[in-house]
Amino acid sequence: MKISEIYRMDIYSDEGQYLGDVQDVIIDLEKGEISRLLMTPWKSAKNDANVVLKKKSILYKSVKNVGDVVLVSGPTSSKEEPASREEINDLSR
């Protein structure tokens, strides 16, 4: 699947809770993989990077399935593993 196909997909928890839709993705270039799905456009979130990463993002490792919708484990994965200061600094540049 291409990353462009994920944009605008609805995101649901495995409990059936609607969480939002994919507005942007964060890619870890060193690992060559998606690290987070954002439910707000990154361009508009630069001033509030910490808030967006904590409250408006889903860790990609929490994604169970991508089909017609994105299915993730739990109501929100950002609470499981908060963004590190290094990640926030890297993304704020």
One Martini backbone bead per residue (centre of mass of N, CA, C, O) as a GRO file, in nm:
protein
   93
    1MET     BB    1   0.098   0.035   0.020
    2LYS     BB    2   0.045   0.361  -0.007
    3ILE     BB    3   0.057   0.646   0.164
    4SER     BB    4  -0.159   0.806  -0.005
    5GLU     BB    5  -0.395   0.594   0.078
    6ILE     BB    6  -0.424   0.689   0.389
    7TYR     BB    7  -0.535   0.939   0.338
    8ARG     BB    8  -0.849   1.007   0.497
    9MET     BB    9  -0.866   0.785   0.680
   10ASP     BB   10  -1.023   0.620   0.907
   11ILE     BB   11  -1.004   0.595   1.269
   12TYR     BB   12  -1.008   0.294   1.469
   13SER     BB   13  -1.073   0.116   1.723
   14ASP     BB   14  -1.112  -0.211   1.844
   15GLU     BB   15  -1.384  -0.081   1.996
   16GLY     BB   16  -1.519   0.139   1.773
   17GLN     BB   17  -1.369   0.406   1.798
   18TYR     BB   18  -1.361   0.720   1.686
   19LEU     BB   19  -1.059   0.926   1.620
   20GLY     BB   20  -1.032   0.990   1.302
   21ASP     BB   21  -0.812   1.120   1.050
   22VAL     BB   22  -0.578   1.111   0.809
   23GLN     BB   23  -0.347   1.394   0.758
   24ASP     BB   24  -0.068   1.256   0.845
   25VAL     BB   25   0.284   1.163   0.835
   26ILE     BB   26   0.550   0.989   1.003
   27ILE     BB   27   0.889   0.941   0.906
   28ASP     BB   28   1.150   0.712   0.950
   29LEU     BB   29   1.438   0.734   0.772
   30GLU     BB   30   1.631   0.534   0.915
   31LYS     BB   31   1.409   0.288   0.903
   32GLY     BB   32   1.182   0.312   0.674
   33GLU     BB   33   0.919   0.414   0.848
   34ILE     BB   34   0.635   0.444   1.003
   35SER     BB   35   0.551   0.614   1.316
   36ARG     BB   36   0.299   0.818   1.246
   37LEU     BB   37  -0.034   0.928   1.285
   38LEU     BB   38  -0.214   1.212   1.188
   39MET     BB   39  -0.511   1.423   1.293
   40THR     BB   40  -0.327   1.658   1.180
   41PRO     BB   41  -0.172   1.889   1.024
   42TRP     BB   42   0.156   1.961   1.047
   43LYS     BB   43   0.169   2.253   0.942
   44SER     BB   44  -0.042   2.351   1.180
   45ALA     BB   45   0.152   2.215   1.437
   46LYS     BB   46   0.440   2.333   1.497
   47ASN     BB   47   0.375   2.501   1.768
   48ASP     BB   48   0.224   2.208   1.880
   49ALA     BB   49   0.389   1.935   1.881
   50ASN     BB   50   0.339   1.805   2.157
   51VAL     BB   51   0.030   1.792   2.143
   52VAL     BB   52   0.002   1.633   1.883
   53LEU     BB   53   0.173   1.382   1.970
   54LYS     BB   54  -0.014   1.318   2.225
   55LYS     BB   55  -0.334   1.375   2.097
   56LYS     BB   56  -0.294   1.353   1.745
   57SER     BB   57  -0.164   1.053   1.760
   58ILE     BB   58  -0.042   0.743   1.609
   59LEU     BB   59   0.110   0.466   1.649
   60TYR     BB   60   0.199   0.242   1.409
   61LYS     BB   61   0.236  -0.013   1.599
   62SER     BB   62  -0.094   0.003   1.662
   63VAL     BB   63  -0.154  -0.109   1.394
   64LYS     BB   64  -0.355  -0.372   1.266
   65ASN     BB   65  -0.516  -0.230   1.013
   66VAL     BB   66  -0.544  -0.175   0.647
   67GLY     BB   67  -0.824  -0.061   0.458
   68ASP     BB   68  -1.098   0.115   0.476
   69VAL     BB   69  -0.956   0.134   0.753
   70VAL     BB   70  -0.805   0.223   1.057
   71LEU     BB   71  -0.677  -0.014   1.290
   72VAL     BB   72  -0.650   0.014   1.646
   73SER     BB   73  -0.516  -0.023   1.950
   74GLY     BB   74  -0.710   0.115   2.133
   75PRO     BB   75  -0.809   0.445   2.182
   76THR     BB   76  -0.492   0.536   2.235
   77SER     BB   77  -0.138   0.534   2.171
   78SER     BB   78   0.000   0.791   2.295
   79LYS     BB   79  -0.018   0.698   2.598
   80GLU     BB   80   0.188   0.463   2.583
   81GLU     BB   81   0.395   0.657   2.395
   82PRO     BB   82   0.551   0.921   2.425
   83ALA     BB   83   0.706   1.176   2.310
   84SER     BB   84   1.011   1.264   2.260
   85ARG     BB   85   1.223   1.519   2.269
   86GLU     BB   86   1.373   1.438   2.011
   87GLU     BB   87   1.126   1.414   1.829
   88ILE     BB   88   1.028   1.704   1.863
   89ASN     BB   89   1.286   1.846   1.765
   90ASP     BB   90   1.301   1.716   1.483
   91LEU     BB   91   1.003   1.814   1.391
   92SER     BB   92   1.054   2.138   1.444
   93ARG     BB   93   1.255   2.199   1.193
   0.00000   0.00000   0.00000
